[in-house]
Amino acid sequence: MTLKGQVRYRDLEGGVWVLETEDGQTYQLAGGDRKLKQDGRNVEVDGDTDSGAVTAQMVGPVFTVRTYRFV
């Protein structure tokens, strides 16, 4: 699955990195490296969702990043 959007940091329960997609969906990011985790960067990410995962932040489905590129 490929998604495009903006990386955002949310200060919830110790902090969490999310992807806000162009269509308004929010995914909690898992994986990727620290280069990806820069607030405000526009990216295209490829990976898989784990909609059954439960996290402390509960900001949206967990998206495990395989690859990414800045756009």
Secondary structure as the mmCIF struct_conf table of DSSP 4:
data_model
#
loop_
_struct_conf.conf_type_id
_struct_conf.id
_struct_conf.beg_label_comp_id
_struct_conf.beg_label_asym_id
_struct_conf.beg_label_seq_id
_struct_conf.end_label_comp_id
_struct_conf.end_label_asym_id
_struct_conf.end_label_seq_id
STRN STRN1 THR A 2 ARG A 10
BEND BEND1 LEU A 12 LEU A 12
TURN_TY1_P TURN_TY1_P1 GLU A 13 GLY A 14
STRN STRN2 VAL A 16 THR A 21
TURN_TY1_P TURN_TY1_P2 GLU A 22 ASP A 23
BEND BEND2 GLY A 24 GLY A 24
STRN STRN3 THR A 26 GLY A 31
TURN_TY1_P TURN_TY1_P3 ARG A 34 LEU A 36
TURN_TY1_P TURN_TY1_P4 ASP A 39 GLY A 40
STRN STRN4 ASN A 42 ASP A 50
TURN_TY1_P TURN_TY1_P5 SER A 51 GLY A 52
BEND BEND3 ALA A 56 GLN A 57
BEND BEND4 GLY A 60 GLY A 60
STRN STRN5 VAL A 62 PHE A 70
#
